[in-house]
């Protein structure tokens, strides 16, 4: 999603705060990876990753067809972002996997839950560290 109108984020509402985390973790296996955002909703996470050159491409999957329509609405031709309506209790469609070599999968809802627990500086730093471990473990 390229715009900021009508987006919903629990905690993850400041990409700049977490840019160092994504930048360091996503550069680990390969530069400019393709990132899959599971349950993407209408968050701006993928567009932030791409616009900040952390990811080369982003694919968002969400069960809500209306949310995916909203995310896809203003995409430019040849955009590095793709949004797919899909229920992840079923396997991901072949065209999503075959058209892109996925480097990372992110579950922003899980990151929101981890990060929302930190309110002071120490807890916030610990939460960011926990989020980094979650991302690395999903990669493994």
N, C-alpha and C positions, 0 to 999 in steps of 0.2 A: 504494500500500500504506500503510495507516495505522499498523500496528504495527511494532515493531522486532525481533520475534522471527524468527529464521531468515533474516535478510537477509544478502546477500553484497556486499561492496564491496572492491575492491582497495585503492585509495588514498582514494577519495572516501568517507571515513567521518566527516567533520565538516562538515556543511552550514554551520555558523556561520562557519567560516574562509573559505568561498567566497561567502557571502551578498552581500558588496559587489560582487563580479564579476557575479553573476547579476542583482542589483538594477539595476546601471548598464546592462548590456548589454541586458537584456530590456525596459527602459523606453524604449529608443531609438525604435522605430517607433510603438509604441502602448502606452498604459497597460493593465495587466492582460491580457497576451496569453495565447493558448492555446499551450502548449508540447508538442511531440511528442518523446518520448524513444524513440529508435531503439535496439532491443536493450536494453530497460529492465531485464531480469532482475527480481529482487525487491528492488531498491534502493528506498530511501525518497526518492530525489531529487524525484520529482514531488509527493509529499505535502508535502515540505519547501518546495518552491516555492509551492505553493498555500497552505499554512498560514502562510507568512511574507509573503503578499500580493504575491509577485513575479509570479505567474501567476494568472490567474482560473480557468483550466482546464488540465488535463494529460491527455495521452493517451499511454499506454505501449504499445509494440509489441514483441513478442518471439516467437521461433519456438517456444518451449517452452510447450505447452498447460498443463502442470502448474504452471509458474511463473505464468502468467497466471491460472490458477484460484486459486492462493495469493494473488496480489495483489488479486483481485476478491472474495475470500472475505468480508472484513469491511467492505466498502464500505456506507456509509449510502445510503438512497434519495436521489435527487437530488444525489448527490455530484458535485463538479466533476472527478472523476477517472474515466478510462475506460481499461480494459486490453484489448488485442486480441491474440489469438494469430495470427501471420501470418509467413510466410516472405518476407522482403524481397527475395528474388531474383525475386519476382513483384510486379506493381504493387500499391500499397496499395488496399484495397477502397474503392469509392466512398462507402460509408456513413461511413467514417472521415473522409474529406475533406469531404464535403458537409454533414455534421452540425456541423462545426466549421470556423471560419476559422483556419487554423494560422498563427501569427505566427513561431514559431521551431521548429527541429529541433535536438535535442541528441543526440549520440552519447556517452553516458557512458563507454563503454569507451575511446573515443579520449581523452576528458578524463582518465580514469584513467591511461592510458599517458603522456600529456604530464606530468601532475602527479606521477607516481611518480618522476620523475627528479630532483626537487628535494629535497635533504635538508638543506641549510643555508639560512640566510635569503636570501642572494643568489640561489641557484638556485631557491628556492621562489618568490620574487618574479618571476623571469624565467619560470618555468613558468606562473604565474598569468597573466602578460602573454601568453604564447604561447596559453594556453587562450582568452583573450579574443579574440585574432585568429582562432582557429579558429572560434569561435562566430559572429563577424561575417562571416567568409568563407562559412560555411554559409548564413547569412542572404542573402548576395548571390546 
